[in-house]
Amino acid sequence: MLNKLFFFLRRPLQIPIVVITRLPFFAFIRKTSSYQNRVSFGFWFRQKVLGIGGNRGAYWPVHPSSQVYDWENIYAGIDTCPGIMKGCYIQGKGGIHIGDYTQIAPNVVIVSANHDVYDSRNHILEKVIIGKYCWIGAGAKIMPGVILGDFTIVGAGAVVTQSFPDGYCIIGGVPAKQIKGLDKEKCIRYELKPTFYGYLKEEKFEKFRKKHPSIQ
């Protein structure tokens, strides 16, 4: 009975929301329907208006249970949204670059700085670079300074402490090692149109980057 009541109470709200999302500002909701990281009005509203989870500044969708720090140092490519899934911890202090169409599962940790072992007040900054068309499995951890080439698949629970810059491989374990190589000829480099970087269309994203030159 309560579920039916809630359903009918929501119905009057659906019409104005549909109208609102037709505005040009909300093009990212309508025009990214073919993206893997699709965003609803409610998702945007909780993050950007209400600030639930503390990730209001990020220019891409972040789940309320995930935490993104130093978003100004993070490049998130097309259809790439670090932290859109639950329970992620993304720390961009030393810089993070994640290429287009890379998917990141729940509870993933990506850190680009670590404490100095001789003085924990200091941080050692090491940029993390993740290529295009990668897939970071649930619970995986990417440590500072790691470089992963295109089409790198990181197994669930892996701890990646070394780089795999050539990509085209499946890695896993603690610490992560190559499990299998991928056939480059079978790897599909698809492209989606129109082009959005998180909430921002390509033209707006380029202007946004000029204001935030640390996004590299």
N, C-alpha and C positions, 0 to 999 in steps of 0.2 A: 504493500500500500504506500509506504513512504517513498519507494522508488518511483512509483507512478506519479505521486504528487510532485516530486522533484522534477520529473520530466516535463510536466505541464507548466511548472513555474519557469522553466528555462525557455519554453517556446516563445514567449513575448520578447525575450532578449535576442533571439536568433536573427530576427529581421533587421534590427538596427546594426548588428555586427556585420551582417552580410553587406549592408549598404556602406558601412564604414570601410570595409576591406576593399571596396571598389575604388577608393581614392588612390591617386597615383603614388602616394607615400607608401602604401601597403602592397606595391607591386611584387615584393619579394614573397608574399603569401600566395599570390595567384600564379606567378610565373616560375616558381621553383617546384611545381607539382611533380615534375619528373626527377627531381633530385632525391638522393637517398636521405638527405638531412632536411626533410620538409618541416615547416614551422607553421603552427596555428596562431591565430590572433591571441588566444589565451596564453600561449608560451611567450610571445613577444610582450604582452601586457605585464605578465608577472616579472619578467626580467628587466625591461626597459622603463616601465612606468612605476611599478611597485618596488622594484629593486630587491625582490626576494632572492636571497642567496648571495647578495653583495657583488653581482657580476654585471652591474648596469653599464659599466664603461666599455665592455667588450663589444666589438662591432659584428660579432657572429653569435648565434644562439648558444646559450649555456644553461644547462639544467640547474634548478635551484639547489640540488644536493652536491653539485660540483663546485670546485673553487678554482678560479683563474687569477693569478697574481702577475702584475707587470704586463698587462695586455698590450701596452704600448710598444713592447719589444717582441711581439708575436705576429708573424705573418701566417695567416690561414688562407689557403688557396680556395679555388672554386669548389663548392660543395664539400668543404672541409671545415668541420666545426669541433675543435678540441673541447671536450666537456659537455657536448650536447647530450651525451648519455649520462646515466646516474653515477655519482660517486667518484668522478675524476679529480685529479689534483694536477694542475698545469702551472708550473712556475717559470716565468719568462725572464727572470732577472738577468741572465746572461745572453738572452736572445734565443728565439725558436723560429725556425722556418719550416712550414709544413706545406708540401706541394698540393696541387689540384687533385681532387677526387680521392683523397686519402681518408679512409674510414677508421674511426676510433671507438672502440667498444667501451662498455661500462668499467669503472674502477681502474682506469689506466692512469699511471703516474708518469709525467714528463717533467724533468727538472734540468735546468741549465746553469745551476750554481750550487756549490757545496761549501760547507764550512772548512776553513783551514784547520788541519789536524793539530797544528801547533798553537793556534789562537782562534777559537770558535767565534770570536767577534768579527772576524774577517771572512769574506766570501771569495771563493775562487770561481770566476765566471768562465764558462765554456759553452759556446753556442751549440745547440742541437739542430741538426738538419735532417728532415725526413722528406723523401722524394715524393713523386706523384704516384697515384694508383697503389698506394701501400694500404695495408690492413693491419691495425694494431689490435691484437686479441684482448679479451677481457682480463683485467688484473695485471697486464704487462707493465713493466717499469723501464723507462728509457732514461739512462743516466747522462750527466753532463758530458758534452764533447762528442756524443755519438753522432755518426753520419750513416743514414740508411738510404741506399739508392732506390730508384723507381722499382715498383713491383716487389717490395720487400714485405713478406707476411710474417708477423711476429706472433708466435703461439701464445695462447692464454697462460698467464702466470709467469712468463719469461722475464728475466732480469737482463737487460741489454747493457753491457758495460764496454763493449768494443764495437767498432764501426764495421759496416758491411756496405761500403760505398758503391760496389758494382750492382747491388740490388738483384732482382730476378731470382729470389731465393726464399725459402721458408726457414726461419730460425726459431729456436726454442730452447728452454732449459734455464738452469741457474748455475753459472752464467750462460747466456745464450750462445749457441753454436749453430752452424748451418746444418739443417736436417736434410734439405733437398734443394736442388737447383730447379729453376723454372725454364721452360722452353720459350725463348723470346718471341718466336714466331707465333705462339699461341696467345700471347699477352695483348689484349685489346686496348688501344689508346683512344677511347671514346671522348667526345666533347658534347657538352650540353649547352643549348641556347634557350633564352638569353643568359648572359653571364652574370652571376652574382657571387660576390665575396661576402658570405654571411648575409647581413641585411642590406648590403650596399651593392647597387648595380655597378658594373665595371667603371663607367665614367666617374661616378661619385667616389668610388674607391680610390682611383688615382688622385683625385683632389684631396681626399682624406689622408692619403699617405704623405702628401706634401706638407701637411700640417703635423704629421707624426713621422719624421724621417727615420726614427729608430725601428720602424716596421720594415724589416729587410728579409 
